[in-house]
């Protein structure tokens, strides 16, 4: 994953290369010499970099990265993107060095010209100086052979990737493909729920019903008959389940003439949602109703009626779409709406009262839910060893019902203690059930973010779990990684603050005591999953650490009481963030062998000496 960082690297390198290359080739002898020196290789590299960037962008948006061929292709493209950036930065450094040297020669040339004037050879000396500096002044700097060779290799490898990708692509005549549905296309919810199986949400249900009913009475008293309550929380928290409990409560059923449930999901198509509402109200298809007659049919259904509506999983932030959808409901005598969403921005758009922030389950509620899912009900006694492991597994879920039920279902009828311990010691994304159920549900929040926020979110994988995320410290990280860009109105720190608060609004960062922000452990797992090996966090109390070969961004947060030794450092490291009292036994392994650093940020560090 993390294609966005490679795309960012090659995009910026492409901009730099465009500024370094002459606008149009010239036919002078010096230009020909520059071309033979590798300038044409860089010209050929330029469109290749554009294609690499486009392919990485498509990978982020459309590729199915569950396919092994797609994962391999993405890895190779990312390597190419970074290699291309290295070539461009190598040439950029070479050009800068040539210009500095040229400045020194210019100063020396001035002295030579003065001397030549006195010796009568002024014209010859002046011509010699002009020949030496023509290429620099014209912006033509020959490309070193080593860089030209590397540029050609990037072009050749990209062609090779394209060729084998085309060769292995399936055509329409190659047989039936196995279709892997997208989580957004299968996550259609309904109003049916079996309340006795729901644990830990009774209090939430009562509070939501009370808020909705009391505000509805107040609205009617002032002549306003539409109330909207948004239920907000991160993915997998049980917003839909809570809405189902409210929807099916006897008091709600008796208070309204009509009830409708619609799963909105990604695309807020007013016409489609209206059709779903009408179908839910009538229990009949309304495909026969013409588009121009649809809202009129909706008005006829709800006129002078008391309507209760649930709009589940809403992402739309456009007020005009929302107002257009609500227009027919104004014909009702009373209309109460519950909206479930992960976004506080959406909640503020639709609400007529403060939104309801849904929290995680308590430890006791979490354990009860896990037991209900994992242990066979007919069993009278559950082995004590499995109970102990089960409690530890439940703690890993940090009160997220979806994760608790998913991991609990793994152990249904399973009594092998080894398998229980394997799950306990595994990361979330290592488990097939979690990859198929928990991570896709959480990943929706990532998919709906703009590119700049995606990068900022993935970068938070560099922080360990269970820490407070100080806004200023996070913004510093984003500045170090060059993820914040001046927009002409706000300075970089203000932009960083806007990004940080937007992650809070999207329920990816949660509020804690005294305004502190934290990241739920499973959201942190999602960030790590998306980051892959490209982001590496060196932590814990190991005596020896091996940095993955593909690691490019690393944060070091080891145990402060331990000295560490690096057995093998990635040659691809580009950024390293060091925090705490880090004691190195062999710092040369990290600093002398890695030659691609762009960023080294050291907060506090202690060396014991080279080779100690």
SULUR-V413824 format. One line per field, one symbol per residue. psi: psi as a letter, one per 30 degrees, with the letter a starting at -180 (. if undefined). A space follows every 50 residues. Layout:
# SULUR-V413824
psi = ???
This chain:
# SULUR-V413824
psi = ahfeeeeeeeeeeeeeeefekkekklgleeeeeeefgfefeeefeeeeee eeeeeeeeeeefkjgfkeeeeeeeeeeeeeeeeeeeeeeeeeeeeeeeee eeeeeeeeeeeeeeeeeffgheeeeeeeeeeegeeeefgjjkkkeeeeee eeeeeeeeeeeeefeeegkklfgglklkkjkkefffikllfkkjeffkkg geeeeeeeeeeeeeeeeeeeeggkgkkkkkkkllkgfgeeeeeeeeegke eeeffkekkkkkjebejijeeeeeeeeeeeefglkgffkleffeeeeeee efkgljkkkkjkikfkgkeeeeeeefefffflekjkkkkklfkfeeefef kglkljjklllleeeeeeeeeeeekkffkekkkeeeeeeeeeeeeffhgj eeeeeeeefegkgkgjeeeeeeeeflleffkeeeefeeeeeefeeeffll eeeeeeeeffffkllhlkjkeeeeeeeeeeghfkkkgfelleeeeeeeee feeefggfklkakhgkklkkefeeeeeeeeeaffkkjjlahkfkkkkkeg kfkkkjhlkfgkklkjekkkffkfkkkklajkjkeifffefffjggkekj kjeklkkfkkg.
